[in-house]
Amino acid sequence: MKEIKYVIKDELGIHARPAGLLVKEARRFQSEIILKKDNTSVDAKSILRIMGLGAKKGDEITMTFHGADEAEASTSIKAFLAANL
């Protein structure tokens, strides 16, 4: 299992465009990818669930990766978050 934590820097938080791009990136991998904010965990491959979190600027999210390509997935998603959120 791999885990990364990230504080949202985008002024609009996780809105539709970056959420869609995040889902697209997450779906490239076989591993289960879970996004957690506060006490709520959702599948990072579901745009509706991600949008339902209501993540705003300054919120900390945690992403966990379980599976055969978890190392590659965590590296890729970490870079995505830094570039887009």
LODREN-28949 format. One record per residue (C-alpha): x, y, z. Coordinates in steps of 0.25 Angstrom, whole numbers, plus 2048, in hexadecimal, padded with zeros to 3 digits. Layout:
% LODREN-28949
XYZ/...
***
This chain:
% LODREN-28949
800800800/80580E7FC/7FF81B802/80182A7FF/7FB836806/7F98437FE/7F3851802/7EA8577F7/7F18647F2/7E78677E6/7DE8737EA/7D286B7E5/7D585E7EC/7D28517E5/7C88567DB/7C384F7CE/7CF8507C5/7DA84B7CE/7D08417D4/7CE83B7C6/7DD83B7C3/7E08357D0/7D68297CD/7DC8287BF/7EA8277C5/7E681D7D0/7DF8147C6/7EC8127BF/7F08087CA/7EB7FB7CF/7ED7FE7DE/7E28027E7/7E38117E9/7DC8177F5/7DB8267F8/7D882A806/7D483880C/7D183981A/7C982C81E/7C4829810/7CB820806/7C781F7F7/7CB8177EB/7D58207E3/7D081A7D6/7C28217D8/7C082F7D5/7B28307DC/7B882B7E9/7C48347E8/7BB8407E6/7B383C7F2/7BE83E7FB/7BE84D7F9/7CD84F7FA/7D185D7FB/7DE8657FB/7E6862808/7DF85480A/7E884980C/7E583C804/7EC82E806/7ED8247FA/7F08167FC/7F480C7F2/7F27FD7F2/7F67F37E7/8007EE7DD/8047FC7D8/8028047E5/81080A7E4/80F80F7D6/8008147D9/80581C7E5/8108237DE/8078277D3/7FC82C7DB/8058347E4/80B83B7D8/7FD83D7D3/7F88437E0/80484D7E0/8028517D2/7F38537D3/7EE8557E1/
***
